[in-house]
Each structure stands twice: as C-alpha cells, then as structure tokens.
Amino acid sequence: MRSTKVQSLAVLLIVAGGGVVAAQDHQDYPTQPVRFVVPYAAGGGTDAMARFFAKGLETRLGQPFIVENRAGSGTTLGAGFVAKSPPDGYTVLLGTSSTYAISVSLYKNISYDPTKDFAPIALVAQVPFVLVVHPSLPVYSVADLVRYAKDNPGLNYASGGVGSQHHVNGELFRTLAGVDIRNVSYRGGGPAVQDVVAGHVKVMFADVGGSAHGLIREGKLRALAVSSTQRSPVLPELPTIAESYPGYSVTIWQGLFAPTGTPPEIVAKLRAEIQEVLKMPEVAQALLNAGSGEPSLISLEEFTAMIADPPKAG
C-alpha cells in the first residue's frame, strides 16, 4: 500500500514538474529558430514585407525568423503547410486576404479551413495595388488603357496566380471597364513583375510594396493608377481607378497566423512583439513605402471577425 502511494506521489511530481518545465518553455519562447512561411514567391510585395517583419521579430526575440517561400495555388500551398505544422510556435504564416477570402472560394479542394485551422495573431498591413504598363505600351492613363484594350482585344495582364489579388484586380477592371483583358498566371507577384519589365506581358496590377515602386521610379514600368479608394501616400500623384470607375476598390491585407492549438501564451507574446516591430522606424518606413501608411493595430477580436466575414472587393 505504501509502495503504491509512493509511486502515485512520484507520478504526480513528475507531471507537475513537466507542467512547470512546459510553462517555463512558453515563457522563454522562442528557444530555437522560427520558420516564417510566406505563401508567395520571393520578390513580391508580401515577401518584401515579410522580411522586414521577420528581421524585427528576430531582433526583439533573439532567435532567427527564417523566411520560407512556399508559393502556389493562390497561396493555399503555403497556408496548408502551416495548418498541418506542429502548433508549437515554431512555424508561423504571413497570410493575406487571398489566403483567407479569395482562394477558399476559387479552389475546391484546399487542405485547410481558414477559420478553424489557424490562430490569428495580428493584422500587420493593408496595401493597395498599382496599375502599371510596360513603357512600350502607348498608354498614359486609365482612359488610354481602356481605349487601347478595346482596340486590341485579348490584351494580356500578369498576375501572381489564379485567385491572387492581382487576378481579382484584373477581373474587376475587366468587368467595370468592359474590356477584353486576359490573365497570364505566374507563381507569385515577383516573377510576374519581372516578365512585365521584360515586355513579355504589358499590363499588371502590381503590389506597391514589392519591387514595382522602384521600377516605376527607374522608368522600367509606367504607373497609371492605384487600386485603393484613397490616393497612395507613396505615389500621391497617381489617381485612383475609382476616380474613373466608382466602386473599384481592391487592397491586400497581411496578417500573422499560427496553427490552431498553438499555446495562447505564445500567440499573445508574438502579438505583443509584432506590435512593437510595427513601431520600428525602418518597418514604419517600409509600410509607408508600400502605400500602407500607419499600421492599423486593430484588436484581435476585430481581426478574427475580418477573417470570418471578409470584405468583398468593390
């Protein structure tokens, strides 16, 4: 009898001790490198922003946040990978409105549930797109592009893939402007922009926060308008597409997510740290350069509601 009691006490102590160790592990998080998954190819706007956020988190938390690009299927490949990763805080996703609103409507057999398989951490940015053309195209305004497209049916535009926000921009423009423009899909915004610069495709709705901004300044792309309802602080001289076609509005939001089941203490710590990262001068400047302006530090409840009931483009 005494032996049984001693054994039971030993088990309780081991379990209790394990609980203390686990709590200490959460408190000390992270104790190893963190995989920072971006569901786009390198070189696009989301990838560029991810690297600023990852660097900031690394600086504050003292462990590498390693950006890993897993592009394909309208961001669903990267999101599916994270959804199935261990919920230990060592794999996080920089998801976008494509991941949680558009792709889940377009793809029949995605490997994740956008509301059940992820723990939202924080909304980090909301960024517009910029309508650009190759300089060889004889258009200098939205009206010019519409006329050219009507005179040249079948004009192609580049996108970061079927279901990407670039694609949504193109299809909304096609509908509102009544023009015959056709999508050419790439594995991410970066490769798409490079093909527009090369002149293989002449039109694109590019991420302001990617390489497009620099390419516009260098004269390698010609900018016509932005996709947001308000003019962009980084390209204030450009009109909005909505000035020509009222109701046109497409922006991309970016948010940090972990797999469902990630300890709440880790989620809370990451949220607190990413909010501090957003205040870093270099990150704030990157957001401004991306056309995002001030970071919107909405509550976790508001962010969760946004994912559950995403706003419709236009």
C-alpha positions, 0 to 999 in steps of 0.5 A: 500500500505504501509502495503504491502511494509512493509511486502515485506521489512520484507520478504526480511530481513528475507531471507537475514538474513537466507542467512547470518545465512546459510553462517555463518553455512558453515563457522563454519562447522562442528557444530555437529558430522560427520558420516564417512561411510566406505563401508567395514567391520571393520578390513580391510585395508580401515577401518584401514585407515579410522580411522586414517583419521577420528581421524585427521579430528576430531582433526583439526575440533573439532567435532567427525568423527564417523566411520560407517561400512556399508559393502556389495555388493562390497561396493555399500551398503555403497556408496548408503547410502551416495548418498541418505544422506542429502548433508549437510556435515554431512555424508561423504564416504571413497570410493575406486576404487571398489566403483567407477570402479569395482562394477558399472560394476559387479552389475546391479542394484546399487542405485547410479551413481558414477559420478553424485551422489557424490562430490569428495573431495580428493584422500587420498591413493593408496595401493597395495595388498599382496599375502599371504598363510596360513603357512600350505600351502607348498608354498614359492613363486609365482612359488610354488603357481602356481605349487601347484594350478595346482596340486590341482585344485579348490584351494580356495582364500578369498576375501572381496566380489564379485567385491572387489579388492581382487576378481579382484586380484584373477581373474587376477592371475587366468587368467595370471597364468592359474590356477584353483583358486576359490573365497570364498566371505566374507563381507569385507577384515577383516573377510576374513583375519581372516578365512585365519589365521584360515586355513579355506581358504589358499590363499588371496590377502590381503590389506597391510594396514589392519591387514595382515602386522602384521600377516605376521610379527607374522608368522600367514600368509606367504607373497609371493608377492605384487600386485603393479608394484613397490616393497612395501616400507613396505615389500621391500623384497617381489617381485612383481607378475609382476616380474613373470607375466608382466602386473599384476598390481592391487592397491586400491585407497581411496578417500573422497566423499560427496553427490552431492549438498553438499555446495562447501564451505564445500567440499573445507574446508574438502579438505583443512583439509584432506590435512593437516591430510595427513601431520600428522606424525602418518597418514604419518606413517600409509600410509607408513605402508600400502605400500602407501608411500607419499600421492599423493595430486593430484588436484581435477580436476585430481581426478574427471577425475580418477573417470570418466575414471578409470584405468583398472587393468593390 
